[in-house]
């Protein structure tokens, strides 16, 4: 997740600095009909992302509301920078959520969609602290 979007969803910056992590066996695809990504199983791929820690129950609730019913939290093994593995909670799409035909690219999304996406989150009050 883009760090600015994460801060918006939480209503503040994350309490701890996000750390890089990698999830093997998945790739990011654009969700059908949307500009944001979903994870799709692919044994030959890996997804680079961030590991966010220090979130309290309120933060976790805000993330669940943001992701909505189309996503579930799965506990998956991720690789961390030191070469170790740890279990992380990852929002995974429900079976009815479909991927589009294009891979998702964070720098391209930031250029094309981020400003409009964050403005829409603000318009719906998603960025307001509770």
C-alpha positions in Angstrom: 0.0 0.0 0.0 1.2 3.5 -0.8 2.4 5.1 2.4 0.3 8.2 1.9 -2.8 6.1 1.4 -1.9 4.1 4.5 -1.6 7.3 6.5 -4.9 8.5 5.1 -6.7 5.2 6.0 -5.2 5.2 9.5 -6.0 8.9 10.0 -2.3 9.4 10.9 1.2 8.1 10.0 1.9 4.5 11.1 3.4 4.3 14.5 6.4 2.3 13.4 8.5 2.7 10.2 7.3 0.2 7.6 9.8 -2.5 6.7 10.3 -4.1 3.3 9.0 -7.6 2.9 8.4 -10.0 0.0 5.6 -12.4 -0.5 6.5 -15.4 -2.7 3.9 -17.2 -4.9 1.8 -14.1 -5.8 1.8 -11.2 -8.3 -0.1 -7.9 -8.3 -2.7 -7.4 -11.0 -5.1 -4.5 -11.5 -8.5 -5.4 -10.0 -11.1 -5.6 -12.8 -12.9 -2.2 -13.1 -10.6 -0.4 -10.7 -7.2 1.2 -10.5 -5.9 -0.6 -7.4 -4.2 -4.0 -7.1 -5.2 -7.4 -6.0 -2.9 -10.4 -5.3 -3.2 -13.3 -7.6 -1.5 -16.7 -7.0 1.5 -17.3 -9.3 4.1 -19.8 -8.1 6.8 -18.2 -10.3 6.3 -14.7 -8.9 6.9 -12.6 -5.8 5.5 -9.3 -4.6 7.6 -6.7 -2.9 5.7 -4.8 -0.2 5.9 -3.3 3.3 5.4 -4.9 6.7 3.6 -2.5 9.0 3.8 -3.1 12.7 2.7 -1.3 15.9 -0.9 -1.1 14.8 -3.5 -1.1 17.5 -7.0 -2.6 17.4 -8.4 0.8 16.2 -5.9 0.9 13.3 -6.7 -2.7 12.3 -10.4 -1.8 12.3 -9.9 1.1 10.0 -7.9 -1.1 7.6 -10.6 -3.7 7.6 -13.3 -1.0 6.9 -11.1 0.4 4.1 -10.6 -3.0 2.5 -14.2 -4.0 2.9 -16.0 -7.3 2.4 -14.2 -8.1 -0.8 -11.0 -8.9 1.1 -10.1 -11.3 3.9 -7.1 -11.3 6.2 -4.9 -14.4 5.7 -1.8 -15.3 7.7 1.0 -15.8 5.2 4.8 -16.3 5.4 6.7 -13.3 4.1 10.5 -12.8 3.7 12.1 -9.9 5.5 15.2 -8.0 4.7 17.5 -10.0 7.1 16.7 -13.1 5.1 14.3 -14.5 7.7 10.7 -15.5 7.4 7.8 -14.3 9.5 4.0 -14.6 9.5 2.1 -11.5 8.4 -1.5 -10.7 8.0 -2.2 -10.0 4.3 -5.5 -8.8 2.8 -6.4 -11.3 0.1 -9.2 -11.0 -2.4 -12.4 -13.0 -1.9 -13.0 -15.7 -4.6 -15.6 -13.4 -6.4 -13.0 -10.6 -6.8 -11.6 -10.7 -10.4 -8.3 -9.5 -11.7 -8.1 -7.4 -14.8 -5.7 -8.3 -17.6 -2.9 -5.9 -16.7 -0.2 -6.2 -14.0 -0.3 -3.4 -11.4 2.6 -1.0 -11.1 3.0 1.3 -8.1 4.9 4.1 -9.8 2.5 4.1 -12.7 -0.5 4.2 -10.3 1.1 7.1 -8.4 1.4 9.1 -11.6 -2.0 8.3 -13.1 -4.4 7.7 -10.2 -3.0 8.6 -6.7 -4.2 12.2 -6.5 -7.7 11.4 -7.6 -7.8 8.3 -5.4 -6.7 10.2 -2.2 -9.1 13.0 -3.0 -11.9 10.4 -3.2 -10.8 8.9 0.2 -10.9 12.4 1.7 -14.3 13.2 0.2 -15.7 10.0 1.9 -14.1 10.9 5.2 -11.7 8.0 5.1 -8.7 10.2 6.1 -10.3 11.9 9.1 -9.0 10.8 12.5 -11.8 9.3 14.6 
